[in-house]
Amino acid sequence: MRKGENWRPPTEPVDPKENGSEIHVPGYGIRGFLPEPDPMDAFPAESPYKTLDQLGRDLPSLLHDSGFRRYARTLKIPHWQGGAEPENLPALRLYYIRLGFLASAYINQVGEAVNHELPANIAVPLAKACRLLERPPILSYDGYALYNWRRFRPDEPIALGNIDTLQNFVHLYDEYWFILVHVEIEAIAADILAAIARIDTALKTAPEPDIGSDLWKIAEAVGSQVKVLKRIPEKMDPRLYYKTFRPYIRFFEHVVYEGVAQDAIDFRGETGAQSSIVPTLIAFLKIPHQASILTEHLNDMRRYMPKRHRLYIDQVAALPSIRRPEYREPFNAILDNLIEFRKVHYGWANEYIHKRVKDPRGTGGTPYMQWLNQMIRETEAYKL
Protein backbone atom coordinates (compact mmCIF):
# COMPACT_ATOMS: atom_id res chain seq x y z
CA MET A 1 0.00 0.00 0.00
CA ARG A 2 2.75 2.40 0.89
CA LYS A 3 5.59 3.74 -1.19
CA GLY A 4 8.60 5.53 0.18
CA GLU A 5 9.52 2.76 2.60
CA ASN A 6 12.22 4.94 4.13
CA TRP A 7 9.43 6.46 6.19
CA ARG A 8 8.41 3.32 8.03
CA PRO A 9 9.57 3.38 11.65
CA PRO A 10 11.01 0.16 13.06
CA THR A 11 8.43 -2.64 12.75
CA GLU A 12 10.39 -5.48 14.35
CA PRO A 13 8.86 -6.79 17.61
CA VAL A 14 9.68 -4.56 20.56
CA ASP A 15 11.63 -6.35 23.27
CA PRO A 16 9.50 -6.30 26.43
CA LYS A 17 12.70 -6.33 28.50
CA GLU A 18 14.11 -3.20 26.84
CA ASN A 19 13.26 -1.09 29.90
CA GLY A 20 13.72 -3.91 32.41
CA SER A 21 11.50 -6.79 33.38
CA GLU A 22 8.86 -4.76 35.22
CA ILE A 23 5.63 -4.02 33.38
CA HIS A 24 5.13 -0.68 35.09
CA VAL A 25 6.77 2.19 33.21
CA PRO A 26 7.48 5.20 35.46
CA GLY A 27 4.73 7.78 35.28
CA TYR A 28 2.13 5.51 33.65
CA GLY A 29 0.35 4.86 36.93
CA ILE A 30 0.12 8.60 37.48
CA ARG A 31 -0.83 9.86 34.03
CA GLY A 32 -1.75 6.82 31.96
CA PHE A 33 -0.43 7.55 28.49
CA LEU A 34 -0.49 11.32 28.97
CA PRO A 35 2.89 13.06 29.32
CA GLU A 36 4.44 13.88 32.67
CA PRO A 37 4.84 16.78 33.34
CA ASP A 38 2.01 18.63 31.56
CA PRO A 39 2.75 19.44 27.90
CA MET A 40 4.69 22.59 27.10
CA ASP A 41 2.07 25.12 25.96
CA ALA A 42 4.39 27.69 24.36
CA PHE A 43 8.03 28.13 23.46
CA PRO A 44 10.15 30.49 25.61
CA ALA A 45 10.34 34.07 24.39
CA GLU A 46 13.98 33.65 23.32
CA SER A 47 13.38 30.36 21.50
CA PRO A 48 14.02 30.23 17.73
CA TYR A 49 10.71 28.30 17.50
CA LYS A 50 8.62 31.04 19.12
CA THR A 51 7.20 32.13 15.75
CA LEU A 52 5.49 28.72 15.52
CA ASP A 53 3.25 29.64 18.46
CA GLN A 54 1.91 32.67 16.60
CA LEU A 55 1.47 30.57 13.47
CA GLY A 56 -0.45 28.02 15.52
CA ARG A 57 -2.78 30.66 16.93
CA ASP A 58 -3.36 32.14 13.48
CA LEU A 59 -3.92 28.84 11.67
CA PRO A 60 -7.74 28.59 12.12
CA SER A 61 -8.15 32.08 10.67
CA LEU A 62 -5.62 31.57 7.89
CA LEU A 63 -7.51 28.50 6.70
CA HIS A 64 -10.48 30.68 5.73
CA ASP A 65 -8.32 32.24 3.01
CA SER A 66 -8.12 30.53 -0.38
CA GLY A 67 -4.54 31.82 -0.61
CA PHE A 68 -3.43 29.93 2.51
CA ARG A 69 -1.32 27.40 0.61
CA ARG A 70 0.47 30.12 -1.32
CA TYR A 71 1.25 31.87 1.96
CA ALA A 72 2.32 28.61 3.65
CA ARG A 73 4.92 27.96 0.95
CA THR A 74 6.65 31.23 1.89
CA LEU A 75 7.03 30.39 5.59
CA LYS A 76 10.57 30.16 6.93
CA ILE A 77 10.21 27.38 9.47
CA PRO A 78 13.17 26.90 11.82
CA HIS A 79 14.55 23.37 11.77
CA TRP A 80 14.75 21.44 15.03
CA GLN A 81 18.27 21.83 16.37
CA GLY A 82 18.37 19.39 19.27
CA GLY A 83 17.79 15.71 19.82
CA ALA A 84 15.03 13.71 21.48
CA GLU A 85 16.57 13.48 24.93
CA PRO A 86 14.08 13.56 27.86
CA GLU A 87 14.85 17.20 28.60
CA ASN A 88 14.07 18.11 24.97
CA LEU A 89 10.89 16.06 24.59
CA PRO A 90 8.32 18.66 25.76
CA ALA A 91 9.61 21.21 23.25
CA LEU A 92 10.03 18.62 20.49
CA ARG A 93 6.45 17.44 20.98
CA LEU A 94 5.14 21.01 20.77
CA TYR A 95 7.23 21.51 17.61
CA TYR A 96 5.68 18.34 16.16
CA ILE A 97 2.17 19.59 17.03
CA ARG A 98 2.70 22.94 15.30
CA LEU A 99 4.16 21.39 12.14
CA GLY A 100 1.79 18.42 12.12
CA PHE A 101 -1.24 20.69 12.22
CA LEU A 102 0.29 22.90 9.52
CA ALA A 103 0.97 19.91 7.22
CA SER A 104 -2.54 18.46 7.59
CA ALA A 105 -4.04 21.91 7.09
CA TYR A 106 -2.03 22.33 3.89
CA ILE A 107 -2.98 18.94 2.41
CA ASN A 108 -6.65 18.89 3.47
CA GLN A 109 -7.68 22.56 3.53
CA VAL A 110 -11.47 22.70 3.71
CA GLY A 111 -13.01 24.39 0.68
CA GLU A 112 -10.06 23.49 -1.55
CA ALA A 113 -9.20 20.33 -3.47
CA VAL A 114 -7.03 17.85 -1.56
CA ASN A 115 -3.38 18.58 -2.30
CA HIS A 116 -0.87 15.83 -2.98
CA GLU A 117 2.39 17.72 -2.48
CA LEU A 118 3.71 18.96 0.85
CA PRO A 119 6.22 21.75 0.16
CA ALA A 120 9.80 21.28 1.30
CA ASN A 121 9.71 24.17 3.78
CA ILE A 122 7.12 22.18 5.79
CA ALA A 123 7.97 18.60 4.80
CA VAL A 124 11.68 18.64 5.62
CA PRO A 125 11.51 20.00 9.20
CA LEU A 126 8.43 17.89 9.97
CA ALA A 127 10.14 14.75 8.72
CA LYS A 128 13.27 15.49 10.75
CA ALA A 129 11.28 15.96 13.96
CA CYS A 130 9.22 12.82 13.38
CA ARG A 131 12.33 10.73 12.75
CA LEU A 132 13.54 11.76 16.19
CA LEU A 133 10.17 10.77 17.64
CA GLU A 134 10.34 7.46 15.70
CA ARG A 135 6.98 7.96 14.04
CA PRO A 136 5.60 8.75 10.56
CA PRO A 137 5.62 12.45 9.56
CA ILE A 138 1.91 13.17 9.91
CA LEU A 139 -0.25 14.51 12.72
CA SER A 140 -1.53 11.50 14.68
CA TYR A 141 -3.49 10.92 17.87
CA ASP A 142 -0.50 11.72 20.07
CA GLY A 143 -0.11 15.22 18.59
CA TYR A 144 -3.85 15.84 18.28
CA ALA A 145 -4.76 14.73 21.80
CA LEU A 146 -2.05 13.29 24.09
CA TYR A 147 0.24 16.35 23.91
CA ASN A 148 -2.39 18.92 22.95
CA TRP A 149 -3.75 20.18 26.28
CA ARG A 150 -3.10 22.41 29.24
CA ARG A 151 -4.76 22.86 32.61
CA PHE A 152 -6.39 26.10 33.72
CA ARG A 153 -5.69 25.20 37.36
CA PRO A 154 -2.53 23.05 37.52
CA ASP A 155 -3.37 21.70 40.98
CA GLU A 156 -6.72 20.26 39.86
CA PRO A 157 -7.47 17.10 37.83
CA ILE A 158 -6.97 16.62 34.09
CA ALA A 159 -10.68 16.70 33.38
CA LEU A 160 -13.28 18.53 31.32
CA GLY A 161 -13.79 22.00 32.72
CA ASN A 162 -10.13 22.29 33.71
CA ILE A 163 -8.42 21.64 30.38
CA ASP A 164 -7.99 23.48 27.10
CA THR A 165 -6.26 22.69 23.81
CA LEU A 166 -2.98 24.17 22.58
CA GLN A 167 -3.75 23.98 18.86
CA ASN A 168 -6.83 23.66 16.66
CA PHE A 169 -7.82 23.68 13.03
CA VAL A 170 -11.00 25.72 13.55
CA HIS A 171 -12.30 28.29 16.04
CA LEU A 172 -15.42 26.24 16.82
CA TYR A 173 -15.52 24.89 20.38
CA ASP A 174 -16.82 21.62 18.91
CA GLU A 175 -13.25 20.71 17.95
CA TYR A 176 -11.89 21.69 21.37
CA TRP A 177 -14.52 19.46 22.99
CA PHE A 178 -13.77 16.54 20.68
CA ILE A 179 -10.09 16.65 21.63
CA LEU A 180 -10.64 17.28 25.34
CA VAL A 181 -13.07 14.39 25.76
CA HIS A 182 -10.26 12.13 24.58
CA VAL A 183 -7.81 13.78 26.99
CA GLU A 184 -10.03 13.06 30.01
CA ILE A 185 -10.52 9.47 28.84
CA GLU A 186 -6.72 9.16 28.66
CA ALA A 187 -6.38 10.63 32.16
CA ILE A 188 -8.78 8.02 33.56
CA ALA A 189 -6.63 5.31 31.97
CA ALA A 190 -3.99 6.04 34.63
CA ASP A 191 -6.11 3.98 37.05
CA ILE A 192 -6.13 1.07 34.59
CA LEU A 193 -2.37 1.09 34.14
CA ALA A 194 -1.74 1.47 37.87
CA ALA A 195 -3.94 -1.57 38.53
CA ILE A 196 -2.13 -3.59 35.86
CA ALA A 197 1.19 -2.72 37.55
CA ARG A 198 -0.13 -3.95 40.92
CA ILE A 199 -1.46 -7.13 39.31
CA ASP A 200 1.93 -7.71 37.67
CA THR A 201 3.64 -7.41 41.06
CA ALA A 202 1.14 -9.74 42.71
CA LEU A 203 1.50 -12.38 40.00
CA LYS A 204 5.29 -12.29 40.39
CA THR A 205 5.52 -12.26 44.17
CA ALA A 206 2.47 -13.91 45.74
CA PRO A 207 2.03 -17.70 45.76
CA GLU A 208 -1.75 -17.24 45.56
CA PRO A 209 -2.24 -13.70 44.24
CA ASP A 210 -5.48 -11.93 45.07
CA ILE A 211 -6.00 -9.57 42.13
CA GLY A 212 -9.79 -9.36 42.24
CA SER A 213 -9.92 -5.88 43.77
CA ASP A 214 -7.62 -4.49 41.09
CA LEU A 215 -9.70 -6.11 38.35
CA TRP A 216 -12.74 -4.35 39.79
CA LYS A 217 -10.77 -1.07 39.73
CA ILE A 218 -10.09 -1.61 36.02
CA ALA A 219 -13.77 -2.29 35.38
CA GLU A 220 -14.70 0.87 37.28
CA ALA A 221 -12.20 2.97 35.30
CA VAL A 222 -13.48 1.69 31.96
CA GLY A 223 -17.00 2.49 33.15
CA SER A 224 -15.88 6.04 33.93
CA GLN A 225 -14.42 6.33 30.43
CA VAL A 226 -17.78 5.29 28.97
CA LYS A 227 -19.48 8.10 30.90
CA VAL A 228 -17.05 10.66 29.47
CA LEU A 229 -17.42 9.30 25.93
CA LYS A 230 -21.20 9.66 26.23
CA ARG A 231 -20.72 13.42 26.76
CA ILE A 232 -19.60 13.97 23.15
CA PRO A 233 -22.95 15.50 22.00
CA GLU A 234 -22.97 18.08 24.80
CA LYS A 235 -20.79 20.50 22.83
CA MET A 236 -20.22 18.83 19.46
CA ASP A 237 -22.73 19.18 16.65
CA PRO A 238 -22.62 16.25 14.17
CA ARG A 239 -23.52 18.63 11.34
CA LEU A 240 -20.43 20.70 12.07
CA TYR A 241 -17.99 17.88 12.86
CA TYR A 242 -18.20 16.22 9.47
CA LYS A 243 -17.72 19.32 7.33
CA THR A 244 -15.59 21.67 9.44
CA PHE A 245 -12.71 19.92 11.21
CA ARG A 246 -12.94 16.19 10.46
CA PRO A 247 -11.47 16.73 6.96
CA TYR A 248 -8.27 18.08 8.50
CA ILE A 249 -7.48 14.83 10.33
CA ARG A 250 -8.07 12.73 7.23
CA PHE A 251 -5.42 10.30 5.96
CA PHE A 252 -2.82 11.35 3.38
CA GLU A 253 -3.17 9.51 0.07
CA HIS A 254 -0.40 9.60 -2.56
CA VAL A 255 1.30 12.64 -1.03
CA VAL A 256 4.82 13.65 -2.10
CA TYR A 257 7.01 15.13 0.64
CA GLU A 258 9.14 17.56 -1.36
CA GLY A 259 12.81 17.50 -0.42
CA VAL A 260 12.33 14.26 1.52
CA ALA A 261 11.03 11.38 -0.60
CA GLN A 262 10.50 11.23 -4.34
CA ASP A 263 7.73 8.64 -4.21
CA ALA A 264 4.18 9.43 -3.17
CA ILE A 265 3.37 8.11 0.30
CA ASP A 266 0.16 7.07 2.08
CA PHE A 267 -0.24 7.71 5.81
CA ARG A 268 -3.16 7.06 8.12
CA GLY A 269 -4.84 10.13 9.55
CA GLU A 270 -5.51 10.91 13.19
CA THR A 271 -7.93 8.46 14.78
CA GLY A 272 -8.83 7.20 18.24
CA ALA A 273 -7.65 3.77 17.05
CA GLN A 274 -4.13 5.16 17.59
CA SER A 275 -4.81 5.47 21.32
CA SER A 276 -3.03 2.82 23.39
CA ILE A 277 -5.84 2.30 25.92
CA VAL A 278 -7.97 -0.32 24.18
CA PRO A 279 -4.94 -2.19 22.74
CA THR A 280 -3.60 -2.38 26.31
CA LEU A 281 -6.89 -3.85 27.55
CA ILE A 282 -6.97 -6.34 24.68
CA ALA A 283 -3.39 -7.39 25.48
CA PHE A 284 -4.12 -7.65 29.20
CA LEU A 285 -7.35 -9.62 28.80
CA LYS A 286 -5.94 -11.68 25.90
CA ILE A 287 -9.06 -11.06 23.76
CA PRO A 288 -8.57 -13.23 20.64
CA HIS A 289 -9.73 -11.07 17.75
CA GLN A 290 -9.84 -13.09 14.54
CA ALA A 291 -7.03 -12.29 12.12
CA SER A 292 -8.39 -10.36 9.15
CA ILE A 293 -7.72 -7.25 7.10
CA LEU A 294 -9.39 -5.35 9.94
CA THR A 295 -6.95 -6.60 12.57
CA GLU A 296 -4.10 -5.82 10.15
CA HIS A 297 -5.36 -2.23 10.07
CA LEU A 298 -5.47 -2.23 13.87
CA ASN A 299 -1.93 -3.54 14.17
CA ASP A 300 -0.72 -0.97 11.63
CA MET A 301 -2.13 1.78 13.84
CA ARG A 302 0.59 0.98 16.36
CA ARG A 303 3.17 2.54 14.04
CA TYR A 304 1.56 5.88 14.88
CA MET A 305 1.80 5.42 18.65
CA PRO A 306 4.77 6.67 20.68
CA LYS A 307 7.43 3.97 20.94
CA ARG A 308 7.08 3.78 24.75
CA HIS A 309 3.42 2.93 24.31
CA ARG A 310 4.15 0.18 21.81
CA LEU A 311 6.70 -1.23 24.24
CA TYR A 312 4.22 -1.11 27.11
CA ILE A 313 1.52 -2.97 25.15
CA ASP A 314 4.03 -5.71 24.33
CA GLN A 315 5.00 -5.93 28.00
CA VAL A 316 1.37 -6.28 29.05
CA ALA A 317 0.79 -8.92 26.37
CA ALA A 318 3.60 -10.96 27.99
CA LEU A 319 1.69 -11.21 31.30
CA PRO A 320 0.01 -14.53 32.10
CA SER A 321 -3.70 -14.83 31.42
CA ILE A 322 -6.05 -13.73 34.21
CA ARG A 323 -9.09 -15.29 32.50
CA ARG A 324 -9.76 -17.68 35.35
CA PRO A 325 -12.99 -18.92 37.00
CA GLU A 326 -12.11 -17.32 40.34
CA TYR A 327 -12.02 -13.88 38.68
CA ARG A 328 -15.16 -14.41 36.58
CA GLU A 329 -17.22 -11.52 37.95
CA PRO A 330 -14.62 -8.71 37.71
CA PHE A 331 -13.24 -10.14 34.45
CA ASN A 332 -16.71 -10.08 32.86
CA ALA A 333 -17.36 -6.62 34.33
CA ILE A 334 -14.31 -5.28 32.47
CA LEU A 335 -15.54 -6.88 29.27
CA ASP A 336 -19.07 -5.53 29.78
CA ASN A 337 -17.76 -1.98 30.14
CA LEU A 338 -15.38 -2.41 27.20
CA ILE A 339 -18.33 -3.64 25.12
CA GLU A 340 -20.34 -0.62 26.22
CA PHE A 341 -17.42 1.67 25.28
CA ARG A 342 -17.29 0.11 21.82
CA LYS A 343 -21.06 0.38 21.39
CA VAL A 344 -21.06 4.06 22.33
CA HIS A 345 -18.15 4.61 19.94
CA TYR A 346 -20.06 2.75 17.22
CA GLY A 347 -23.10 4.96 17.84
CA TRP A 348 -21.11 8.16 17.54
CA ALA A 349 -19.34 6.88 14.40
CA ASN A 350 -22.76 6.24 12.87
CA GLU A 351 -24.24 9.57 13.97
CA TYR A 352 -21.26 11.82 13.24
CA ILE A 353 -19.80 10.13 10.15
CA HIS A 354 -21.64 7.22 8.54
CA LYS A 355 -24.92 9.09 8.03
CA ARG A 356 -23.09 11.91 6.27
CA VAL A 357 -20.40 10.30 4.14
CA LYS A 358 -20.23 8.15 1.02
CA ASP A 359 -16.63 7.05 1.61
CA PRO A 360 -16.78 4.08 4.05
CA ARG A 361 -13.29 4.79 5.41
CA GLY A 362 -12.55 6.60 8.63
CA THR A 363 -9.88 9.28 9.06
CA GLY A 364 -7.35 6.48 9.58
CA GLY A 365 -8.35 4.92 6.27
CA THR A 366 -10.17 1.93 7.77
CA PRO A 367 -13.64 0.42 7.08
CA TYR A 368 -14.58 1.47 10.59
CA MET A 369 -18.25 0.38 10.88
CA GLN A 370 -17.51 -3.23 9.95
CA TRP A 371 -14.41 -3.12 12.14
CA LEU A 372 -16.27 -1.86 15.23
CA ASN A 373 -19.03 -4.44 14.83
CA GLN A 374 -16.52 -7.26 14.62
CA MET A 375 -14.74 -6.09 17.78
CA ILE A 376 -18.01 -5.90 19.71
CA ARG A 377 -19.07 -9.42 18.72
CA GLU A 378 -15.71 -10.98 19.51
CA THR A 379 -15.47 -9.23 22.89
CA GLU A 380 -18.95 -10.45 23.82
CA ALA A 381 -17.98 -14.02 22.89
CA TYR A 382 -14.97 -13.93 25.22
CA LYS A 383 -16.90 -13.53 28.47
CA LEU A 384 -16.54 -16.25 31.09
C-alpha positions in Angstrom: 0.0 0.0 0.0 2.8 2.4 0.9 5.6 3.7 -1.2 8.6 5.5 0.2 9.5 2.8 2.6 12.2 4.9 4.1 9.4 6.5 6.2 8.4 3.3 8.0 9.6 3.4 11.7 11.0 0.2 13.1 8.4 -2.6 12.8 10.4 -5.5 14.4 8.9 -6.8 17.6 9.7 -4.6 20.6 11.6 -6.4 23.3 9.5 -6.3 26.4 12.7 -6.3 28.5 14.1 -3.2 26.8 13.3 -1.1 29.9 13.7 -3.9 32.4 11.5 -6.8 33.4 8.9 -4.8 35.2 5.6 -4.0 33.4 5.1 -0.7 35.1 6.8 2.2 33.2 7.5 5.2 35.5 4.7 7.8 35.3 2.1 5.5 33.6 0.3 4.9 36.9 0.1 8.6 37.5 -0.8 9.9 34.0 -1.7 6.8 32.0 -0.4 7.6 28.5 -0.5 11.3 29.0 2.9 13.1 29.3 4.4 13.9 32.7 4.8 16.8 33.3 2.0 18.6 31.6 2.8 19.4 27.9 4.7 22.6 27.1 2.1 25.1 26.0 4.4 27.7 24.4 8.0 28.1 23.5 10.1 30.5 25.6 10.3 34.1 24.4 14.0 33.7 23.3 13.4 30.4 21.5 14.0 30.2 17.7 10.7 28.3 17.5 8.6 31.0 19.1 7.2 32.1 15.7 5.5 28.7 15.5 3.3 29.6 18.5 1.9 32.7 16.6 1.5 30.6 13.5 -0.5 28.0 15.5 -2.8 30.7 16.9 -3.4 32.1 13.5 -3.9 28.8 11.7 -7.7 28.6 12.1 -8.1 32.1 10.7 -5.6 31.6 7.9 -7.5 28.5 6.7 -10.5 30.7 5.7 -8.3 32.2 3.0 -8.1 30.5 -0.4 -4.5 31.8 -0.6 -3.4 29.9 2.5 -1.3 27.4 0.6 0.5 30.1 -1.3 1.2 31.9 2.0 2.3 28.6 3.7 4.9 28.0 1.0 6.6 31.2 1.9 7.0 30.4 5.6 10.6 30.2 6.9 10.2 27.4 9.5 13.2 26.9 11.8 14.5 23.4 11.8 14.7 21.4 15.0 18.3 21.8 16.4 18.4 19.4 19.3 17.8 15.7 19.8 15.0 13.7 21.5 16.6 13.5 24.9 14.1 13.6 27.9 14.8 17.2 28.6 14.1 18.1 25.0 10.9 16.1 24.6 8.3 18.7 25.8 9.6 21.2 23.3 10.0 18.6 20.5 6.5 17.4 21.0 5.1 21.0 20.8 7.2 21.5 17.6 5.7 18.3 16.2 2.2 19.6 17.0 2.7 22.9 15.3 4.2 21.4 12.1 1.8 18.4 12.1 -1.2 20.7 12.2 0.3 22.9 9.5 1.0 19.9 7.2 -2.5 18.5 7.6 -4.0 21.9 7.1 -2.0 22.3 3.9 -3.0 18.9 2.4 -6.6 18.9 3.5 -7.7 22.6 3.5 -11.5 22.7 3.7 -13.0 24.4 0.7 -10.1 23.5 -1.6 -9.2 20.3 -3.5 -7.0 17.9 -1.6 -3.4 18.6 -2.3 -0.9 15.8 -3.0 2.4 17.7 -2.5 3.7 19.0 0.8 6.2 21.8 0.2 9.8 21.3 1.3 9.7 24.2 3.8 7.1 22.2 5.8 8.0 18.6 4.8 11.7 18.6 5.6 11.5 20.0 9.2 8.4 17.9 10.0 10.1 14.7 8.7 13.3 15.5 10.7 11.3 16.0 14.0 9.2 12.8 13.4 12.3 10.7 12.7 13.5 11.8 16.2 10.2 10.8 17.6 10.3 7.5 15.7 7.0 8.0 14.0 5.6 8.8 10.6 5.6 12.4 9.6 1.9 13.2 9.9 -0.3 14.5 12.7 -1.5 11.5 14.7 -3.5 10.9 17.9 -0.5 11.7 20.1 -0.1 15.2 18.6 -3.8 15.8 18.3 -4.8 14.7 21.8 -2.0 13.3 24.1 0.2 16.4 23.9 -2.4 18.9 23.0 -3.8 20.2 26.3 -3.1 22.4 29.2 -4.8 22.9 32.6 -6.4 26.1 33.7 -5.7 25.2 37.4 -2.5 23.0 37.5 -3.4 21.7 41.0 -6.7 20.3 39.9 -7.5 17.1 37.8 -7.0 16.6 34.1 -10.7 16.7 33.4 -13.3 18.5 31.3 -13.8 22.0 32.7 -10.1 22.3 33.7 -8.4 21.6 30.4 -8.0 23.5 27.1 -6.3 22.7 23.8 -3.0 24.2 22.6 -3.7 24.0 18.9 -6.8 23.7 16.7 -7.8 23.7 13.0 -11.0 25.7 13.6 -12.3 28.3 16.0 -15.4 26.2 16.8 -15.5 24.9 20.4 -16.8 21.6 18.9 -13.3 20.7 18.0 -11.9 21.7 21.4 -14.5 19.5 23.0 -13.8 16.5 20.7 -10.1 16.6 21.6 -10.6 17.3 25.3 -13.1 14.4 25.8 -10.3 12.1 24.6 -7.8 13.8 27.0 -10.0 13.1 30.0 -10.5 9.5 28.8 -6.7 9.2 28.7 -6.4 10.6 32.2 -8.8 8.0 33.6 -6.6 5.3 32.0 -4.0 6.0 34.6 -6.1 4.0 37.1 -6.1 1.1 34.6 -2.4 1.1 34.1 -1.7 1.5 37.9 -3.9 -1.6 38.5 -2.1 -3.6 35.9 1.2 -2.7 37.5 -0.1 -3.9 40.9 -1.5 -7.1 39.3 1.9 -7.7 37.7 3.6 -7.4 41.1 1.1 -9.7 42.7 1.5 -12.4 40.0 5.3 -12.3 40.4 5.5 -12.3 44.2 2.5 -13.9 45.7 2.0 -17.7 45.8 -1.7 -17.2 45.6 -2.2 -13.7 44.2 -5.5 -11.9 45.1 -6.0 -9.6 42.1 -9.8 -9.4 42.2 -9.9 -5.9 43.8 -7.6 -4.5 41.1 -9.7 -6.1 38.4 -12.7 -4.3 39.8 -10.8 -1.1 39.7 -10.1 -1.6 36.0 -13.8 -2.3 35.4 -14.7 0.9 37.3 -12.2 3.0 35.3 -13.5 1.7 32.0 -17.0 2.5 33.1 -15.9 6.0 33.9 -14.4 6.3 30.4 -17.8 5.3 29.0 -19.5 8.1 30.9 -17.1 10.7 29.5 -17.4 9.3 25.9 -21.2 9.7 26.2 -20.7 13.4 26.8 -19.6 14.0 23.2 -22.9 15.5 22.0 -23.0 18.1 24.8 -20.8 20.5 22.8 -20.2 18.8 19.5 -22.7 19.2 16.7 -22.6 16.2 14.2 -23.5 18.6 11.3 -20.4 20.7 12.1 -18.0 17.9 12.9 -18.2 16.2 9.5 -17.7 19.3 7.3 -15.6 21.7 9.4 -12.7 19.9 11.2 -12.9 16.2 10.5 -11.5 16.7 7.0 -8.3 18.1 8.5 -7.5 14.8 10.3 -8.1 12.7 7.2 -5.4 10.3 6.0 -2.8 11.3 3.4 -3.2 9.5 0.1 -0.4 9.6 -2.6 1.3 12.6 -1.0 4.8 13.7 -2.1 7.0 15.1 0.6 9.1 17.6 -1.4 12.8 17.5 -0.4 12.3 14.3 1.5 11.0 11.4 -0.6 10.5 11.2 -4.3 7.7 8.6 -4.2 4.2 9.4 -3.2 3.4 8.1 0.3 0.2 7.1 2.1 -0.2 7.7 5.8 -3.2 7.1 8.1 -4.8 10.1 9.6 -5.5 10.9 13.2 -7.9 8.5 14.8 -8.8 7.2 18.2 -7.7 3.8 17.0 -4.1 5.2 17.6 -4.8 5.5 21.3 -3.0 2.8 23.4 -5.8 2.3 25.9 -8.0 -0.3 24.2 -4.9 -2.2 22.7 -3.6 -2.4 26.3 -6.9 -3.8 27.5 -7.0 -6.3 24.7 -3.4 -7.4 25.5 -4.1 -7.6 29.2 -7.3 -9.6 28.8 -5.9 -11.7 25.9 -9.1 -11.1 23.8 -8.6 -13.2 20.6 -9.7 -11.1 17.7 -9.8 -13.1 14.5 -7.0 -12.3 12.1 -8.4 -10.4 9.2 -7.7 -7.3 7.1 -9.4 -5.4 9.9 -6.9 -6.6 12.6 -4.1 -5.8 10.2 -5.4 -2.2 10.1 -5.5 -2.2 13.9 -1.9 -3.5 14.2 -0.7 -1.0 11.6 -2.1 1.8 13.8 0.6 1.0 16.4 3.2 2.5 14.0 1.6 5.9 14.9 1.8 5.4 18.7 4.8 6.7 20.7 7.4 4.0 20.9 7.1 3.8 24.7 3.4 2.9 24.3 4.1 0.2 21.8 6.7 -1.2 24.2 4.2 -1.1 27.1 1.5 -3.0 25.1 4.0 -5.7 24.3 5.0 -5.9 28.0 1.4 -6.3 29.0 0.8 -8.9 26.4 3.6 -11.0 28.0 1.7 -11.2 31.3 0.0 -14.5 32.1 -3.7 -14.8 31.4 -6.0 -13.7 34.2 -9.1 -15.3 32.5 -9.8 -17.7 35.3 -13.0 -18.9 37.0 -12.1 -17.3 40.3 -12.0 -13.9 38.7 -15.2 -14.4 36.6 -17.2 -11.5 38.0 -14.6 -8.7 37.7 -13.2 -10.1 34.4 -16.7 -10.1 32.9 -17.4 -6.6 34.3 -14.3 -5.3 32.5 -15.5 -6.9 29.3 -19.1 -5.5 29.8 -17.8 -2.0 30.1 -15.4 -2.4 27.2 -18.3 -3.6 25.1 -20.3 -0.6 26.2 -17.4 1.7 25.3 -17.3 0.1 21.8 -21.1 0.4 21.4 -21.1 4.1 22.3 -18.2 4.6 19.9 -20.1 2.8 17.2 -23.1 5.0 17.8 -21.1 8.2 17.5 -19.3 6.9 14.4 -22.8 6.2 12.9 -24.2 9.6 14.0 -21.3 11.8 13.2 -19.8 10.1 10.1 -21.6 7.2 8.5 -24.9 9.1 8.0 -23.1 11.9 6.3 -20.4 10.3 4.1 -20.2 8.1 1.0 -16.6 7.0 1.6 -16.8 4.1 4.1 -13.3 4.8 5.4 -12.5 6.6 8.6 -9.9 9.3 9.1 -7.4 6.5 9.6 -8.3 4.9 6.3 -10.2 1.9 7.8 -13.6 0.4 7.1 -14.6 1.5 10.6 -18.2 0.4 10.9 -17.5 -3.2 10.0 -14.4 -3.1 12.1 -16.3 -1.9 15.2 -19.0 -4.4 14.8 -16.5 -7.3 14.6 -14.7 -6.1 17.8 -18.0 -5.9 19.7 -19.1 -9.4 18.7 -15.7 -11.0 19.5 -15.5 -9.2 22.9 -19.0 -10.5 23.8 -18.0 -14.0 22.9 -15.0 -13.9 25.2 -16.9 -13.5 28.5 -16.5 -16.3 31.1 
